[in-house]
């Protein structure tokens, strides 16, 4: 059976398809919101809380990502047992409370603690957003929906740094976290009122140590799941590396000043456009052809940027062009690779999303932290990190597909 062309819709949605996609995207966007809106305020946070080392200020992001990665191991099995709604709403509640707590953080250490807790709550949004999509769609239909979710999700990086910059023009940095808390509270209420339960009662799994171990064993013994998860981990690690050092690159190296949110938004906007194009093309060309071609393109662009950086300072226009082209490929890679990683695991979607999300987020966070901490006043560490991520992803995909790229159907597992 060609699983890529399978289109399952079980259970039938109780809300319009557009609203389902919008809620799933809003939930995932909370993660981008928690990071991107505060990027313009890192310098002010450091100055206010006595953090002189610019690289140390990146821990505000790293603490969140660490909590976000760890808690995904819990939310997957819990949502497979108790359904999607209740664990999701609990996680959202933790996220909202932690966001408001950041407003009153008395010191840098407490701010990092609150950010870690916020990440714990946010893990529910990542795991369960992917799970509800997999509960409802399969094959290319899932890839199409994930592309649309990712497109809406990318609107947040387009506007968030600009919003953060505007907030900081009138208020101090705690107001940024107040903004995050208010927006997340609105999304929580919307989810509580409108999102239906998508996990059928007969598909719920027992919440016992044996059942949990069995579920993770299923996920981690599936070649496609493991290899595509590793590939995504590398690509996301490169993205986290950019997020960690974005302000230092744009403002420190290229002296763009208050135009930083504009350039950040321009790249994110191209990623959103790319996601929309993927949603239109995936049904015609298939996930593998699009995603594998994008991965090769990503490797070419990042490799060129890395070689140029070794030769000397890279002009801003050239850096931005190569970086934007690479990030356009990113959208095609992540949405399709996520669908491929879950393609054969619909019966354990929550646990699968949990295990995959844990590896992607924590592994990507570690890689991103390494790239960010390697910042040396040039774009070489960032470009080199991106190129290394591309090579890691390409190697993992070759293993997943037994050395054959651009296929239109599954290979035997």
C-alpha positions in Angstrom: 0.0 0.0 0.0 1.3 3.5 -0.9 1.1 5.1 2.5 2.1 8.5 1.1 -1.1 8.8 -0.8 -3.3 7.6 2.1 -5.6 10.3 3.4 -7.2 9.4 6.7 -9.5 11.7 8.5 -10.4 10.0 11.8 -12.0 11.2 13.9 -14.2 13.7 11.9 -13.4 17.2 13.0 -16.1 19.1 15.0 -14.7 22.5 13.9 -13.9 23.9 10.5 -10.6 22.6 8.9 -9.2 26.2 8.8 -9.8 26.7 12.5 -8.2 23.3 13.3 -5.1 24.4 11.4 -5.1 27.8 13.0 -5.3 26.4 16.5 -2.5 23.9 15.8 -0.4 26.7 14.4 -1.1 29.0 17.3 -0.1 26.3 19.8 3.2 25.7 18.0 3.7 29.5 17.6 3.8 29.9 21.3 7.3 28.4 21.2 8.4 31.0 18.6 6.7 33.7 20.6 8.6 32.7 23.8 11.9 33.1 22.0 11.7 35.6 19.1 9.7 38.4 20.8 12.4 38.8 23.5 15.5 38.7 21.2 15.7 42.5 20.9 15.7 42.7 24.8 18.7 40.4 25.5 21.1 43.3 25.9 18.7 45.1 28.2 18.1 42.0 30.2 21.8 41.4 30.6 22.4 45.0 31.6 19.5 45.1 34.1 20.4 41.8 35.8 24.2 42.3 35.8 25.1 39.8 33.1 28.2 41.2 31.4 29.1 38.3 29.2 27.1 38.6 25.9 27.2 34.8 25.3 25.9 34.1 28.8 22.8 36.1 28.0 21.9 33.4 25.5 21.1 31.1 28.5 17.7 32.8 28.6 17.0 31.0 25.4 18.9 27.8 26.3 17.0 27.4 29.6 13.6 27.5 27.9 14.7 25.0 25.2 16.1 22.6 27.8 12.7 22.5 29.7 10.9 22.3 26.4 12.9 19.3 25.3 12.8 17.3 28.6 9.1 17.5 29.2 8.2 16.2 25.8 9.1 12.7 27.0 6.2 13.0 29.5 3.5 14.6 27.5 3.5 12.0 24.7 2.7 8.9 26.8 0.3 10.9 29.0 -1.6 12.2 25.9 -1.8 8.6 24.5 -3.5 7.6 27.8 -5.7 10.5 28.8 -6.4 12.1 25.4 -5.0 15.3 23.9 -7.1 18.0 25.5 -6.4 17.7 29.3 -2.6 17.3 29.1 -2.5 20.2 26.6 -4.5 22.5 28.8 -2.4 21.7 31.8 0.8 22.4 29.9 -0.7 25.7 28.6 -1.5 26.7 32.2 2.1 26.1 33.2 3.4 28.2 30.3 1.1 31.1 31.1 1.9 31.2 34.8 5.7 31.0 34.1 5.5 33.8 31.5 3.9 36.1 34.1 6.4 35.0 36.7 9.3 36.1 34.4 7.9 39.7 34.8 8.8 39.7 38.5 12.1 37.7 38.3 14.4 39.3 40.9 17.6 38.1 39.3 19.1 36.3 36.4 19.1 32.9 38.1 15.4 33.1 38.9 14.7 34.3 35.3 16.4 31.2 34.0 14.4 29.0 36.4 11.1 30.6 35.3 12.1 30.2 31.6 12.9 26.5 32.2 9.5 26.0 33.8 7.9 27.9 30.9 9.6 25.5 28.5 8.2 22.5 30.5 4.7 23.7 29.8 5.4 24.6 26.2 6.4 21.0 25.5 2.7 20.1 25.6 2.1 22.4 22.6 4.7 20.8 20.4 3.9 17.2 21.2 0.2 17.5 21.1 0.0 19.8 18.1 1.8 17.2 16.0 -0.3 14.4 17.6 -3.7 16.0 16.8 -2.6 16.5 13.2 -1.5 12.8 13.0 -4.7 11.7 14.6 -6.6 13.4 11.9 -4.5 13.1 8.7 -2.0 10.8 7.1 0.5 10.6 4.3 0.6 13.6 1.9 -2.4 15.0 3.6 -0.5 15.3 6.8 2.4 16.9 5.0 0.1 19.4 3.5 -1.5 20.3 6.8 1.9 20.5 8.5 3.0 22.9 5.8 0.0 25.1 6.4 0.6 24.9 10.2 4.2 25.8 9.7 3.3 28.7 7.4 1.1 30.3 10.0 3.6 29.4 12.7 6.3 31.4 10.8 4.2 34.5 10.9 5.3 34.9 14.6 9.1 35.2 13.8 8.1 37.8 11.1 6.4 40.1 13.6 7.7 39.1 17.1 11.1 40.8 17.1 9.4 44.0 15.8 6.8 43.7 18.5 9.5 43.2 21.1 11.4 46.2 19.8 8.2 48.4 20.0 7.5 47.3 23.5 11.1 48.1 24.5 10.7 51.6 23.1 8.1 52.4 25.8 8.7 49.9 28.6 11.5 47.9 30.3 12.2 44.3 29.4 9.7 42.7 31.9 6.9 44.1 29.7 8.0 41.7 26.9 7.2 38.7 29.2 3.9 40.4 30.2 3.0 40.5 26.5 3.9 36.8 26.1 1.7 35.9 29.1 -1.3 37.8 27.7 -1.1 36.3 24.2 -0.6 32.8 25.6 -3.6 33.3 27.9 -5.8 34.2 24.9 -4.6 31.1 22.9 -5.3 28.9 26.0 -8.9 30.1 26.2 -9.4 29.6 22.5 -8.0 26.1 22.7 -10.2 25.3 25.7 -13.4 26.5 24.0 -12.9 25.2 20.5 -10.4 22.3 20.2 -12.1 18.9 20.2 -10.6 15.7 21.5 -8.9 13.9 18.5 -7.8 10.7 20.0 -10.4 7.9 19.7 -11.1 6.0 23.0 -10.2 2.7 21.4 -6.7 4.1 20.5 -5.8 5.1 24.0 -2.8 3.2 25.5 -2.3 2.1 29.0 -0.1 4.4 31.1 2.1 1.7 32.7 5.9 1.4 32.6 5.7 -1.6 30.3 3.3 0.2 27.9 5.5 3.3 27.9 8.7 1.3 27.2 6.9 -0.6 24.5 5.8 2.6 22.8 9.2 4.1 22.9 10.7 0.8 21.6 8.3 0.9 18.6 9.4 4.5 17.8 13.1 4.0 18.3 13.2 0.7 16.4 11.7 2.2 13.2 14.4 3.2 10.8 12.4 6.0 9.1 11.4 7.5 12.5 15.0 7.5 13.9 16.8 8.7 10.8 14.4 11.4 9.9 14.4 12.5 13.5 18.2 12.8 13.5 18.0 14.8 10.3 15.6 17.2 11.7 17.7 17.5 14.9 20.6 18.7 12.9 18.6 21.3 10.9 16.8 22.6 14.0 20.2 22.7 15.8 21.4 25.1 13.1 18.3 27.2 13.5 18.8 27.4 17.3 22.4 28.4 16.7 21.2 31.3 14.6 18.6 32.3 17.1 21.2 32.3 19.9 23.6 34.6 18.0 21.2 36.5 15.7 21.5 39.8 17.5 25.3 39.5 17.7 25.5 38.8 14.0 23.0 41.4 12.8 23.8 44.1 15.3 27.3 43.3 16.4 28.9 42.4 13.0 26.7 44.1 10.5 25.6 47.1 12.6 22.0 47.1 11.4 20.8 48.6 14.7 17.0 48.9 15.0 16.6 47.3 11.5 17.4 44.0 13.2 13.7 43.0 13.5 13.2 43.9 9.8 15.9 41.6 8.5 14.8 38.9 10.9 11.2 39.2 9.7 12.2 39.2 6.0 13.9 35.8 6.3 11.0 34.4 8.4 8.5 35.7 5.8 10.3 33.9 3.0 10.1 30.7 5.2 6.4 31.2 5.5 6.0 31.6 1.8 8.1 28.5 1.2 5.8 26.5 3.6 2.8 27.6 1.6 4.4 26.5 -1.7 5.2 23.2 -0.1 1.5 22.7 0.9 0.5 23.3 -2.8 3.2 21.1 -4.3 3.5 18.1 -1.9 0.3 16.4 -3.3 1.8 16.5 -6.8 5.4 15.7 -6.3 5.5 13.8 -2.9 7.2 14.5 0.3 10.5 12.8 -0.6 11.2 14.6 -3.8 10.5 18.0 -2.3 12.3 17.4 1.0 15.3 15.6 -0.4 15.8 18.3 -3.1 15.5 21.0 -0.4 18.1 19.3 1.8 20.6 19.2 -1.1 19.9 22.9 -1.8 20.3 23.6 1.9 23.7 21.9 1.9 24.8 23.8 -1.2 23.8 27.3 0.2 25.3 26.7 3.6 28.5 25.2 2.2 29.0 28.2 -0.1 28.5 30.6 2.9 31.0 28.6 5.0 33.7 28.7 2.4 33.2 32.4 1.8 33.4 33.1 5.5 36.8 31.3 5.6 38.1 33.5 2.9 37.4 36.7 4.9 34.6 39.1 5.9 31.3 38.3 4.0 29.4 41.4 2.7 26.1 41.8 4.4 24.1 41.5 1.2 25.8 38.2 0.2 25.4 36.7 3.7 21.7 37.7 3.8 21.1 36.3 0.3 22.7 32.9 1.0 21.1 32.7 4.5 17.6 33.5 3.2 17.9 30.9 0.4 19.0 28.3 2.9 16.1 29.1 5.2 13.6 28.8 2.4 14.8 25.2 2.0 14.4 24.7 5.8 10.6 25.0 5.6 10.4 22.2 3.0 12.7 20.0 5.0 11.1 20.2 8.5 7.4 19.9 7.5 8.0 16.9 5.2 10.6 15.2 7.4 8.2 15.4 10.4 5.5 13.8 8.3 7.9 11.1 7.1 9.1 10.4 10.7 5.5 9.8 11.8 4.2 8.1 8.7 4.3 4.6 10.0 3.5 5.4 13.7 -0.1 6.6 13.7 -1.0 4.0 16.3 1.5 5.5 18.8 1.3 9.1 17.6 1.6 10.8 21.0 4.6 8.7 22.1 6.2 9.0 18.7 5.8 12.8 18.8 7.1 12.8 22.3 10.3 10.8 21.6 11.0 12.6 18.3 10.3 16.0 19.8 12.6 15.2 22.8 15.5 14.2 20.5 14.9 17.1 18.1 14.5 19.8 20.7 17.1 18.7 23.3 19.6 17.6 20.6 18.9 20.7 18.5 19.2 22.9 21.7 22.6 21.4 22.5 23.9 21.9 18.9 22.5 25.4 18.9 24.1 26.2 22.1 27.5 25.0 20.8 27.1 27.1 17.7 26.0 30.1 19.7 28.8 29.8 22.2 31.3 29.5 19.4 30.5 33.1 18.2 33.8 34.9 17.7 32.9 38.1 16.1 32.6 36.5 12.6 29.9 34.5 10.7 32.2 31.5 10.4 30.9 29.5 13.4 27.3 30.1 12.3 28.0 29.2 8.6 30.1 26.2 9.6 27.4 25.0 12.0 24.7 25.2 9.3 26.9 23.3 6.8 27.7 20.6 9.4 23.9 20.3 10.1 23.2 19.8 6.4 25.8 17.1 6.1 24.4 15.3 9.2 20.9 15.5 7.8 22.0 14.2 4.4 23.8 11.2 6.0 20.7 10.3 8.1 18.4 10.5 5.1 20.7 8.3 3.0 20.5 5.7 5.8 16.7 6.1 6.1 16.2 5.5 2.4 18.9 2.9 1.9 21.0 5.3 -0.2 18.1 6.2 -2.6 16.9 9.7 -2.6 13.9 11.4 -4.4 11.6 8.3 -4.3 7.9 8.7 -4.5 6.8 5.7 -2.3 8.1 4.1 0.9 10.9 1.6 0.8 10.4 -1.5 2.8 11.4 -1.0 6.4 
